[in-house]
Amino acid sequence: MTSAFGFDNTYARELPGLYVAWKPAPVPAPRLLFLNEALAAELGLDAAALRSADGAALFAGNALPAGAEPIAQAYAGHQFGGFSPQLGDGRALLLGELIDVRGRRRDLALKGSGRTPFSRGGDGKAAVGPMLREVLIGEAMHALGIPTTRALAVAATGETIARSAPLPGAVLARVAASHLRVGTFEYFLAQGETDKLRRLADYTIARHDPALAGTPGRYLALLRAVAQRQAALIAQWMNVGFIHGVMNTDNMALSGETIDYGPCAFIEAYDPAAVFSSIDQGGRYAYGNQPHIARWNLARFAETLLPLMADAEDESAIQRAVGQVTAVIDAFPGLFGAALLRGQRAKLGFFTTTAGDDEGDAALAADWLALLHAQAVDFTLAWRRLADAAEDQEAPLRALFADPAAPGTWLTRWRERCARDDAAGGPGARERAARMRAASPWLIPRNHRVEEALAAATNDADLAPFERLLAALRRPFDEVPELAPYAEPAPAAVTAGYQTFCGT
């Protein structure tokens, strides 16, 4: 089994000095809690072999597959706006890189595998609950079509982890397009190591934007590519009501994947100011702030590329480079707005556009959200029931509002736009409703359901609630009666007092 991974570790091979070679800490009693068989198949791995005791030992860090070269990656980061010049993998190790069955390069990393030189006083461990949370949220995001890192496995360690209360320990095996972050670049800028910064940038381009490799202006082009990926990603977050919770620069992946599911959550009653993270006291990473924070993080990334774009001794070249990256950062709101509107149009049922529709459609979407906010309507169900209204079934939608008459005027405007859509070749009522349901999930990871599943796994070693919830989340668009309990919002009192924690 261990010879079947076929590692090809370009990061370790090509970027010496950007990491520390390290090994996972052994644990007393490895036991497999979860294996993502579909992902294992994507990676060309033998799921049956991975379910063995040898597989549990591997995923817990007690054994290394052939070809693995475990390393702790170096990075810095702006955390809640304050710069930390050295963070790095304090409880994670990159085992290596695999080429999946579609030819894509994928990182395989462990999280919770013990202390590293970057641990900063922490124990380097992780608990069962937060690691299973990564499974649930990551697999939900994947099913929703949102780029994300994914859990391959979770192994219990047989250890007790000291947190605010003693907790059972676990290690997560995570797969990512890469673990390159804005913070990775910030680390080498802060160190003043321009040569390493250049090697890192060229490596990033070769890995994620190979068409740019070796081209003049490639570092500015990299910034543009990352900005486009982030605009698309954050728009998708916003259109499903996802709050990352800790958008520090070390948690922004240059691949455009969602990474590091810590104090994340989904909104229920629509509220742009929604914050659930216990550590976000000022609301910096509130739901509605996420596009602004993405732009702020991109500005930090742009700063790391300036030394590669202009000689520090050439003032005019520096000014040109500053102007170029500033233009990219200033263009980000437009990129995000366009991506957001594309998603909103699908959710609203608009599939044809003519000149001048952008402004009107954006206003209609904004007014819809304002209506949901004013009436404290569940975000997910409102979009889903709007698809019913496309087939002239308004009652389920109106029942979500405290005042069932409240959406009347807006619905009239929406129907007029749908009629124009049809006149321009749109799909008609039945097909419109089907396409809207394909753009608006019925199921999301309802926070109270996630907590119930994690509590059962943590407190009672009962994985059945987790497994049932995971199965439901993998079918987010299927409105079937047996899954109805997972679609129901939590009572308002529960949501009002709900907090998430980073899980460190």
Backbone torsions as a table, in degrees:
resi	resn	phi	psi	omega
1	MET	NA	-45.1	-173.6
2	THR	-68.2	-17.3	179.4
3	SER	-85.4	-4.0	-170.8
4	ALA	-90.5	0.7	-174.5
5	PHE	-78.3	-33.2	175.3
6	GLY	63.3	48.3	-177.6
7	PHE	-65.5	145.2	170.7
8	ASP	-138.4	94.9	-162.9
9	ASN	-96.0	80.0	-175.0
10	THR	-68.2	-35.5	-178.5
11	TYR	-62.1	-49.2	179.6
12	ALA	-64.4	-36.7	-174.8
13	ARG	-76.7	-39.6	-170.2
14	GLU	-99.0	-14.1	-174.3
15	LEU	-125.4	53.2	175.6
16	PRO	-59.7	142.3	-177.9
17	GLY	93.0	-7.6	179.2
18	LEU	-105.0	12.5	-177.7
19	TYR	-162.5	173.7	173.4
20	VAL	-124.6	125.5	175.1
21	ALA	-65.7	133.4	-174.1
22	TRP	-154.6	164.1	179.7
23	LYS	-123.5	150.8	176.2
24	PRO	-65.8	152.5	176.5
25	ALA	-80.4	135.2	178.1
26	PRO	-67.3	150.1	-179.8
27	VAL	-124.0	158.5	-170.5
28	PRO	-76.3	-34.6	-170.7
29	ALA	-146.3	76.4	-179.0
30	PRO	-64.0	138.1	177.9
31	ARG	-150.7	126.5	-176.7
32	LEU	-73.8	125.2	176.9
33	LEU	-99.8	-30.9	-175.3
34	PHE	-153.2	138.2	171.6
35	LEU	-135.2	128.6	-179.9
36	ASN	-89.2	91.7	-173.3
37	GLU	-66.7	-35.3	178.7
38	ALA	-65.1	-41.5	178.5
39	LEU	-68.9	-39.2	176.7
40	ALA	-57.4	-41.0	178.7
41	ALA	-64.5	-39.4	176.5
42	GLU	-58.8	-35.7	-177.5
43	LEU	-85.1	-1.0	-179.6
44	GLY	73.8	26.1	-177.1
45	LEU	-101.2	156.3	-179.2
46	ASP	-88.8	102.0	-176.2
47	ALA	-62.4	-38.1	-179.4
48	ALA	-61.7	-42.2	178.3
49	ALA	-66.4	-37.0	-179.2
50	LEU	-68.9	-20.3	178.8
51	ARG	-79.7	-3.5	-178.1
52	SER	-79.0	175.3	175.4
53	ALA	-61.1	-34.0	177.3
54	ASP	-64.1	-38.9	177.6
55	GLY	-64.1	-41.8	177.6
56	ALA	-61.3	-42.5	178.8
57	ALA	-63.1	-39.1	179.3
58	LEU	-64.5	-49.3	-175.5
59	PHE	-72.6	-20.0	175.5
60	ALA	-86.2	-11.1	179.0
61	GLY	96.4	5.3	-179.7
62	ASN	-80.9	-16.2	177.9
63	ALA	-140.5	153.6	178.4
64	LEU	-116.5	134.2	175.6
65	PRO	-68.2	152.7	179.2
66	ALA	-57.5	134.0	178.8
67	GLY	91.4	-9.6	177.5
68	ALA	-69.6	141.5	175.2
69	GLU	-131.3	79.1	-172.3
70	PRO	-63.2	131.6	179.8
71	ILE	-138.3	149.2	170.1
72	ALA	-99.7	119.3	-176.7
73	GLN	-80.5	144.0	177.9
74	ALA	-90.1	136.4	170.8
75	TYR	-160.4	162.3	175.3
76	ALA	-112.8	-162.0	176.0
77	GLY	172.0	147.8	167.8
78	HIS	-89.1	114.7	-179.2
79	GLN	-108.9	114.5	-174.5
80	PHE	52.6	36.2	174.9
81	GLY	91.1	-15.1	179.3
82	GLY	-97.4	137.7	-173.5
83	PHE	-87.2	129.3	171.8
84	SER	-112.4	111.8	-172.3
85	PRO	-70.5	-17.8	177.3
86	GLN	-141.1	113.0	172.6
87	LEU	-115.8	-86.8	176.9
88	GLY	81.1	176.5	-178.6
89	ASP	-74.3	92.7	-178.2
90	GLY	-83.6	-17.0	176.3
91	ARG	-147.5	24.7	-178.7
92	ALA	-134.5	155.1	175.9
93	LEU	-139.9	133.3	171.1
94	LEU	-82.4	114.0	179.7
95	LEU	-74.3	-35.5	-179.4
96	GLY	158.9	-168.8	-175.4
97	GLU	-122.4	137.9	178.6
98	LEU	-115.2	151.3	171.0
99	ILE	-102.7	117.4	-174.4
100	ASP	-79.9	-179.5	-173.1
101	VAL	-68.2	-15.4	176.4
102	ARG	-98.0	7.5	177.9
103	GLY	84.2	10.6	-179.3
104	ARG	-89.5	139.2	176.4
105	ARG	-81.8	129.6	-176.8
106	ARG	-131.8	134.2	171.9
107	ASP	-76.1	143.7	168.2
108	LEU	-120.7	119.3	-175.6
109	ALA	-130.5	155.2	172.0
110	LEU	-104.9	144.2	176.6
111	LYS	-127.9	125.9	-175.9
112	GLY	94.7	20.5	-172.5
113	SER	-93.4	16.3	173.9
114	GLY	110.0	173.7	-177.0
115	ARG	-65.6	149.1	173.2
116	THR	-132.7	176.1	176.0
117	PRO	-62.9	-10.1	-179.9
118	PHE	-103.3	13.5	-170.6
119	SER	-73.0	-19.9	174.9
120	ARG	52.8	44.1	175.9
121	GLY	89.1	-8.0	178.8
122	GLY	-80.4	169.3	-178.6
123	ASP	-90.8	-6.1	177.0
124	GLY	73.4	7.1	-175.9
125	LYS	-101.2	171.0	176.4
126	ALA	-140.1	159.9	-177.9
127	ALA	-107.6	161.1	-177.4
128	VAL	-55.8	-48.2	-174.5
129	GLY	-57.9	-56.2	-180.0
130	PRO	-61.6	-32.7	179.4
131	MET	-72.1	-38.3	175.3
132	LEU	-70.1	-28.9	173.9
133	ARG	-60.5	-42.2	178.2
134	GLU	-60.0	-37.3	176.9
135	VAL	-62.0	-53.0	-174.9
136	LEU	-61.2	-48.9	-175.2
137	ILE	-72.7	-42.3	-179.7
138	GLY	-62.6	-43.8	179.9
139	GLU	-70.3	-33.6	174.5
140	ALA	-63.4	-45.6	179.8
141	MET	-62.6	-40.8	178.6
142	HIS	-61.3	-44.3	179.6
143	ALA	-65.4	-28.3	177.3
144	LEU	-80.1	-5.6	179.0
145	GLY	83.8	21.4	-177.6
146	ILE	-102.1	127.8	-179.4
147	PRO	-55.5	132.0	-173.6
148	THR	-157.5	151.2	162.1
149	THR	-67.2	157.9	-178.2
150	ARG	-136.2	150.1	176.9
151	ALA	-83.6	128.0	172.2
152	LEU	-88.4	-38.9	-177.5
153	ALA	-160.0	158.7	167.9
154	VAL	-131.8	130.0	178.3
155	ALA	-120.3	130.0	170.6
156	ALA	-71.3	149.9	-175.1
157	THR	-106.7	-14.4	-174.3
158	GLY	80.1	5.4	178.7
159	GLU	-99.2	159.9	168.7
160	THR	-105.8	127.0	-176.9
161	ILE	-100.5	130.4	-178.9
162	ALA	-85.0	111.3	172.5
163	ARG	-126.2	-146.4	175.4
164	SER	-64.2	-23.4	170.4
165	ALA	-141.0	155.5	177.3
166	PRO	-63.6	135.4	-176.5
167	LEU	-133.6	148.9	176.2
168	PRO	-70.0	138.6	-175.7
169	GLY	-85.5	156.3	178.7
170	ALA	-156.7	160.4	174.0
171	VAL	-125.0	136.6	176.8
172	LEU	-102.1	136.1	168.1
173	ALA	-101.7	119.1	-172.7
174	ARG	-117.1	140.6	178.1
175	VAL	-113.3	134.4	-178.0
176	ALA	-144.0	154.5	173.4
177	ALA	-61.1	-34.4	166.2
178	SER	-171.8	171.2	174.2
179	HIS	-109.9	23.1	176.1
180	LEU	-71.6	129.8	-174.1
181	ARG	-128.2	162.9	169.6
182	VAL	-54.8	-41.7	-179.2
183	GLY	-62.5	-26.2	176.6
184	THR	-62.2	-43.1	178.4
185	PHE	-69.7	-38.0	-179.7
186	GLU	-62.1	-34.4	-178.8
187	TYR	-59.5	-47.5	-174.9
188	PHE	-80.3	-24.6	170.3
189	LEU	-65.1	-45.3	-179.7
190	ALA	-63.6	-31.8	178.8
191	GLN	-79.0	-9.7	-176.9
192	GLY	69.1	24.7	-176.0
193	GLU	-100.4	80.4	-174.6
194	THR	-65.9	-34.4	179.3
195	ASP	-62.9	-44.3	178.4
196	LYS	-67.3	-36.9	178.4
197	LEU	-61.5	-42.1	179.4
198	ARG	-66.5	-42.7	177.9
199	ARG	-62.1	-39.8	178.4
200	LEU	-63.9	-44.3	-179.7
201	ALA	-64.0	-43.9	179.9
202	ASP	-66.4	-36.1	175.6
203	TYR	-64.0	-43.7	-180.0
204	THR	-61.6	-43.1	178.3
205	ILE	-62.7	-46.3	-179.1
206	ALA	-61.3	-33.1	-175.9
207	ARG	-83.1	-41.3	-172.2
208	HIS	-111.2	-22.2	-179.7
209	ASP	-138.8	61.2	-171.1
210	PRO	-60.9	-23.3	178.2
211	ALA	-64.7	-19.6	-179.6
212	LEU	-88.1	-11.4	-172.2
213	ALA	-57.2	128.4	175.8
214	GLY	76.3	0.2	-176.5
215	THR	-84.4	149.8	172.6
216	PRO	-62.6	143.2	178.4
217	GLY	73.2	19.0	-174.0
218	ARG	-67.9	-27.4	-177.9
219	TYR	-74.4	-37.1	173.5
220	LEU	-66.7	-39.7	178.7
221	ALA	-64.5	-35.7	175.1
222	LEU	-61.2	-45.0	178.2
223	LEU	-57.8	-44.0	179.3
224	ARG	-61.7	-42.3	-178.0
225	ALA	-65.4	-42.3	178.5
226	VAL	-65.1	-40.1	178.4
227	ALA	-61.6	-41.3	178.9
228	GLN	-64.8	-42.2	179.4
229	ARG	-65.0	-42.0	-179.3
230	GLN	-68.8	-37.7	177.9
231	ALA	-60.1	-45.6	179.8
232	ALA	-65.0	-40.9	-178.3
233	LEU	-65.6	-50.0	-176.7
234	ILE	-65.2	-35.2	175.8
235	ALA	-61.1	-40.5	177.6
236	GLN	-65.9	-40.6	175.1
237	TRP	-55.3	-49.2	-174.7
238	MET	-64.1	-34.1	-176.3
239	ASN	-79.3	-7.2	170.9
240	VAL	-115.6	2.2	177.5
241	GLY	78.7	27.5	-177.5
242	PHE	-87.6	135.6	174.0
243	ILE	-116.8	116.5	-180.0
244	HIS	-65.7	-44.6	173.5
245	GLY	96.2	-25.4	-178.9
246	VAL	-151.5	71.8	-175.8
247	MET	-82.7	50.9	173.4
248	ASN	-68.1	160.1	-176.6
249	THR	-66.3	-23.2	176.0
250	ASP	-77.2	-5.1	176.5
251	ASN	-110.4	15.7	174.7
252	MET	-107.3	110.3	-178.1
253	ALA	-84.5	133.9	-178.9
254	LEU	-70.7	-15.6	176.7
255	SER	-72.2	-18.2	-174.5
256	GLY	86.6	13.7	174.9
257	GLU	-91.4	151.1	169.5
258	THR	-73.4	132.0	-176.2
259	ILE	-137.8	150.5	174.4
260	ASP	65.1	78.5	177.5
261	TYR	-83.3	91.0	176.7
262	GLY	-100.7	-104.3	-177.9
263	PRO	-84.6	46.5	-178.0
264	CYS	-80.6	163.0	179.6
265	ALA	-165.8	169.9	173.5
266	PHE	-116.6	138.4	176.9
267	ILE	-69.9	152.8	171.7
268	GLU	-109.9	-90.4	172.2
269	ALA	-61.1	130.8	-173.0
270	TYR	-65.6	127.1	-179.9
271	ASP	-157.6	110.5	179.9
272	PRO	-59.4	-23.9	-178.2
273	ALA	-90.0	7.0	-175.5
274	ALA	-60.9	131.2	175.0
275	VAL	-138.1	131.6	176.0
276	PHE	-116.9	-20.4	-176.1
277	SER	-65.9	129.0	-179.1
278	SER	-66.3	-22.4	-177.0
279	ILE	-95.7	-3.2	-179.3
280	ASP	-98.8	71.2	-174.2
281	GLN	-66.6	-31.8	-177.2
282	GLY	-95.3	0.2	-179.9
283	GLY	73.6	23.0	-179.5
284	ARG	-56.5	-40.2	-175.5
285	TYR	-106.1	30.6	176.4
286	ALA	-58.3	157.8	-178.0
287	TYR	-48.0	-52.1	-175.7
288	GLY	-73.0	-14.5	-179.5
289	ASN	-86.3	-9.7	-170.0
290	GLN	-59.5	-41.2	176.8
291	PRO	-63.0	-36.7	-179.7
292	HIS	-68.8	-38.7	178.7
293	ILE	-68.7	-37.4	176.7
294	ALA	-59.5	-42.3	178.0
295	ARG	-64.6	-42.4	179.0
296	TRP	-60.6	-43.9	178.8
297	ASN	-63.9	-38.4	177.8
298	LEU	-64.6	-33.7	176.1
299	ALA	-63.7	-36.9	177.0
300	ARG	-67.0	-38.5	176.6
301	PHE	-64.0	-42.2	179.1
302	ALA	-58.5	-38.5	179.7
303	GLU	-61.4	-33.5	-178.9
304	THR	-73.4	-21.4	-178.1
305	LEU	-88.3	-17.2	-177.0
306	LEU	-57.8	-42.6	179.1
307	PRO	-63.1	-20.4	179.5
308	LEU	-87.5	-16.4	-176.2
309	MET	-98.3	-17.1	-176.2
310	ALA	-153.6	142.2	175.1
311	ASP	-67.5	132.2	-178.0
312	ALA	-61.0	-20.4	-179.2
313	GLU	-87.8	-9.0	-175.3
314	ASP	-105.9	95.5	-174.1
315	GLU	-61.7	-41.3	-178.7
316	SER	-66.3	-38.0	178.3
317	ALA	-66.4	-37.8	177.8
318	ILE	-62.7	-44.8	-179.3
319	GLN	-63.8	-38.8	176.2
320	ARG	-62.4	-44.4	-179.6
321	ALA	-63.8	-42.1	177.8
322	VAL	-59.8	-42.9	178.6
323	GLY	-62.9	-38.4	-179.3
324	GLN	-67.0	-46.5	-178.7
325	VAL	-71.5	-33.2	177.7
326	THR	-62.0	-38.7	178.3
327	ALA	-62.1	-38.5	178.2
328	VAL	-65.8	-45.0	-179.4
329	ILE	-64.3	-41.1	179.9
330	ASP	-67.6	-24.7	179.1
331	ALA	-81.4	-12.2	-174.9
332	PHE	-59.9	-44.7	179.0
333	PRO	-56.5	-35.8	177.2
334	GLY	-68.1	-41.2	176.4
335	LEU	-61.0	-46.6	179.8
336	PHE	-63.4	-45.8	-178.7
337	GLY	-59.2	-40.4	179.1
338	ALA	-66.6	-41.9	179.0
339	ALA	-66.2	-41.1	178.7
340	LEU	-61.8	-45.1	-177.5
341	LEU	-66.1	-36.0	176.2
342	ARG	-58.0	-45.7	178.6
343	GLY	-67.5	-40.4	179.9
344	GLN	-65.4	-38.8	178.0
345	ARG	-60.0	-42.9	178.0
346	ALA	-62.0	-40.7	-179.7
347	LYS	-70.8	-30.3	178.9
348	LEU	-82.8	-14.8	179.6
349	GLY	88.0	26.3	178.9
350	PHE	-104.5	118.9	-173.7
351	PHE	-123.4	-0.4	171.3
352	THR	-128.6	147.2	178.2
353	THR	-135.4	150.2	173.9
354	THR	-128.5	171.4	179.7
355	ALA	-56.5	130.9	178.0
356	GLY	95.3	-7.4	-178.1
357	ASP	-73.0	-27.3	-175.7
358	ASP	-55.0	-51.6	-176.5
359	GLU	-63.5	-44.4	-179.2
360	GLY	-67.4	-40.2	179.8
361	ASP	-68.5	-39.5	177.5
362	ALA	-63.2	-40.2	179.1
363	ALA	-66.3	-39.3	179.2
364	LEU	-65.1	-41.7	177.4
365	ALA	-64.4	-44.3	-179.7
366	ALA	-63.2	-39.4	179.9
367	ASP	-69.3	-34.2	175.1
368	TRP	-61.9	-46.6	179.5
369	LEU	-65.5	-38.9	177.2
370	ALA	-62.4	-37.1	177.6
371	LEU	-65.8	-44.1	177.2
372	LEU	-61.0	-41.4	-179.6
373	HIS	-64.2	-46.9	-177.3
374	ALA	-62.6	-32.4	-176.9
375	GLN	-101.5	4.4	179.5
376	ALA	52.2	48.9	-176.8
377	VAL	-89.5	143.1	177.7
378	ASP	-61.8	125.2	-173.5
379	PHE	-62.7	-49.5	-175.3
380	THR	-66.6	-48.2	-177.2
381	LEU	-69.6	-31.3	178.8
382	ALA	-61.1	-46.6	178.4
383	TRP	-64.2	-41.2	-177.9
384	ARG	-65.4	-42.8	-179.6
385	ARG	-72.3	-22.1	174.0
386	LEU	-63.5	-33.0	175.7
387	ALA	-63.8	-35.8	174.8
388	ASP	-62.2	-40.8	-179.2
389	ALA	-63.2	-26.8	176.9
390	ALA	-63.6	-21.7	176.3
391	GLU	-105.6	26.0	176.3
392	ASP	64.8	28.5	174.0
393	GLN	-112.1	82.4	-175.3
394	GLU	-83.9	-21.8	-172.3
395	ALA	-57.7	-44.7	179.3
396	PRO	-61.3	-35.7	177.8
397	LEU	-68.9	-50.1	-177.9
398	ARG	-61.1	-30.1	-179.7
399	ALA	-65.7	-18.0	178.4
400	LEU	-77.7	-16.6	-175.4
401	PHE	-94.3	141.4	174.1
402	ALA	-58.7	-37.3	174.8
403	ASP	-112.7	103.3	-176.0
404	PRO	-60.7	-18.4	178.4
405	ALA	-82.6	-12.8	-171.9
406	ALA	-57.0	-40.0	-177.1
407	PRO	-82.6	2.9	-171.8
408	GLY	-56.5	-52.4	-177.8
409	THR	-63.6	-42.2	179.7
410	TRP	-64.3	-41.6	-179.9
411	LEU	-61.1	-35.0	176.7
412	THR	-62.2	-46.0	177.5
413	ARG	-61.5	-42.6	-178.7
414	TRP	-63.6	-43.3	179.9
415	ARG	-64.4	-35.9	176.5
416	GLU	-62.3	-41.6	178.8
417	ARG	-68.1	-38.1	176.7
418	CYS	-62.2	-39.2	178.9
419	ALA	-63.8	-40.9	176.4
420	ARG	-65.2	-35.8	177.4
421	ASP	-61.3	-46.2	-179.9
422	ASP	-65.4	-39.1	179.9
423	ALA	-64.0	-26.0	179.9
424	ALA	-93.6	11.0	178.2
425	GLY	105.6	16.2	179.7
426	GLY	-65.8	176.1	-167.2
427	PRO	-81.7	-13.7	-173.7
428	GLY	86.8	167.5	-167.2
429	ALA	-60.1	-52.3	-174.2
430	ARG	-64.8	-47.0	-179.7
431	GLU	-68.5	-35.0	176.2
432	ARG	-58.6	-49.3	-179.2
433	ALA	-59.3	-42.0	179.8
434	ALA	-63.2	-41.8	179.6
435	ARG	-68.8	-36.3	177.6
436	MET	-64.4	-39.9	178.6
437	ARG	-67.7	-28.2	176.4
438	ALA	-74.4	-15.9	179.8
439	ALA	-102.7	-13.9	-176.3
440	SER	-128.2	110.5	-175.7
441	PRO	-67.8	152.6	171.0
442	TRP	-86.5	-34.7	-178.0
443	LEU	-114.6	135.3	167.0
444	ILE	-128.6	170.2	174.6
445	PRO	-71.9	85.7	177.5
446	ARG	-57.8	130.8	-170.2
447	ASN	-58.3	-40.4	-178.0
448	HIS	-69.2	-32.5	177.4
449	ARG	-70.3	-39.3	175.9
450	VAL	-60.2	-46.5	-178.1
451	GLU	-64.6	-38.5	177.4
452	GLU	-60.4	-45.3	-178.5
453	ALA	-65.6	-42.0	-178.8
454	LEU	-70.3	-36.5	177.9
455	ALA	-63.9	-42.4	179.1
456	ALA	-63.0	-41.9	180.0
457	ALA	-67.5	-38.3	-175.8
458	THR	-78.4	-47.7	-171.1
459	ASN	-86.6	-30.9	-173.6
460	ASP	-121.3	3.8	-175.9
461	ALA	53.2	32.9	-178.3
462	ASP	-105.3	107.7	-177.8
463	LEU	-90.3	-4.8	-175.9
464	ALA	-60.7	-45.8	177.2
465	PRO	-61.2	-38.5	176.3
466	PHE	-61.3	-45.8	-176.5
467	GLU	-67.2	-38.2	178.3
468	ARG	-67.4	-42.4	179.4
469	LEU	-65.2	-42.1	179.4
470	LEU	-60.7	-43.0	178.9
471	ALA	-61.2	-39.3	178.8
472	ALA	-67.1	-43.4	-176.6
473	LEU	-66.8	-20.5	177.0
474	ARG	-79.7	-1.5	177.6
475	ARG	-128.1	57.5	-168.8
476	PRO	-68.8	-19.7	-175.7
477	PHE	-102.6	-1.8	-176.0
478	ASP	-92.8	111.0	-178.2
479	GLU	-91.3	89.7	-177.3
480	VAL	-121.1	141.9	-172.1
481	PRO	-56.5	-37.9	-175.1
482	GLU	-67.8	-16.4	178.6
483	LEU	-98.6	2.2	-174.6
484	ALA	-54.2	-38.7	179.2
485	PRO	-59.2	-27.7	-179.6
486	TYR	-79.3	-13.4	179.4
487	ALA	-91.9	-11.1	-174.6
488	GLU	-79.8	132.0	175.4
489	PRO	-64.1	155.7	172.8
490	ALA	-69.7	155.2	171.3
491	PRO	-54.5	145.1	-176.2
492	ALA	-55.5	-36.5	-179.0
493	ALA	-65.1	-34.4	178.3
494	VAL	-68.1	-47.7	180.0
495	THR	-62.7	-38.2	-177.8
496	ALA	-61.0	-31.6	-178.1
497	GLY	-102.4	8.1	-173.2
498	TYR	-77.6	134.5	175.4
499	GLN	-132.7	147.6	174.2
500	THR	-114.1	159.8	-176.0
501	PHE	-132.1	156.2	-170.4
502	CYS	-74.6	-19.8	174.2
503	GLY	80.2	13.7	179.6
504	THR	-81.8	NA	NA
